[in-house]
């Protein structure tokens, strides 16, 4: 799997680093946790216009995603639950989250789900 440079678009991603406990107004833990993310990193990769036939084959009958992202580098650190900025730039809130990862000998395909983040 190789990506043509003309098909690559700039995205930003942040890897999940852990969780923090939510607390109420009295300082007591609520039992809920909020994910925390590392720094934002730029990456050039191929992002689909919509889900395609290749994505259906790579992820089986899983349909909980709106785009796919293809990276030819098997050393790409993006994992499931990473957040993605596509078509926008930080510091605005992210607009995609990685829900599936399918790696092969020649590259990695990620399933991206669009999310709306409250500011």
SULJOUR-V761766 format. One line per field, one symbol per residue. ss: DSSP state (@ for helix, = for strand, . for the rest). phi: phi as a letter, one per 40 degrees, with the letter a starting at -180 (. if undefined). burial: # if it has 24 or more other ideal C-beta (glycine too) atoms within 12 Angstrom, else .. A space follows every 50 residues. Layout:
# SULJOUR-V761766
ss=???
phi=???
burial=???
This chain:
# SULJOUR-V761766
ss=....@@@=======.========.....=========...=======... ..@@@@@@@.......=====...........====.........===== ===....=======.....
phi=.bbcdcccbcbbbbccbibbccbcccgcccgcbbcbbcccbcacacbcca cbccccccbgccbcababbbbcccccccbcgcbbbbgbbcccccbabcba bbbbcbibbbcbbcbbbcc
burial=........#.######....................#.....#.####.. #...#..##.....########...#.#.#######.......####### ##....########.....
